[in-house]
Amino acid sequence: MFLPYVQAIAGMALGLCLLMALAWVVQQRTGNSGWVDAIWSYATGLVGATAALWPLDDGSPARRVLVAGLVLLWSVRLGTHIAQRSAAGIDDPRYANYARQWGADAPRRMFLFLQSQALVSLPLPFAVFLAAHAPGPELRLQDYAGIVIILVAVAGEALADRQLRQFKRNPPSKGLVCDVGLWRWSRHPNYFFEWLGWLAYPVIALSPGYPWGWASLAAPAIMYWILVHVTGIPPLEEQMLQSRGDRYRRYQARTNAFFPWLPRRDP
């Protein structure tokens, strides 16, 4: 069973690299780097769903279709949300800052950066693949638990995005910090629910006698690392501190960065 898994990994890596090359072309031609994350979301969902339906003689066909549907649900929701924002002309400040820092070498550096992003993302569709091909001819309780986790994650992230969008549409909110709804409990509730959704695949994949299932834990681990320590919270909070100053520092002092919890009193 080793060779089919290696072949699947190679196919997923190739698919992600090709689709992120497309993201680079779109970013270069439009000058709007917001399209990068939209295409990444669609690409990860498409590669994940294809991997879930990859023909292997194991597991349950119903589980493969179920897992493919779960990752497509996540992909379409997130990708469309980002695409609508990009279509409105809103650039992504993180990629824009990278481009400014790289100067004349920005096109080449951006291409290499997006290719590395494709390879770093590989554990995500691989976890989908492992969950879809978990052994067992019938759906189990943990399959239904995975459904619940995905639905909660997608709904929670959509609610956080809507609350932030409504806050920004309120003219008096200019220069203020969104601390309403889920944003009162976490500075980045959208990131928290994004991470939560990737826990669904280990829940489905981990099974006795299925050693490959343990590799699915890499998906929530890599997503946590990216969101909390790399391209998620750090550059976004740096930007917020520059634009909001002490107002955002007070928000940081009373609100958890990632995991939702009761807000603390202002110091």
Order of alpha helices (4+ residues) and beta strands (2+ residues): alpha-alpha-alpha-alpha-alpha-alpha-alpha-alpha-alpha-alpha-alpha-alpha
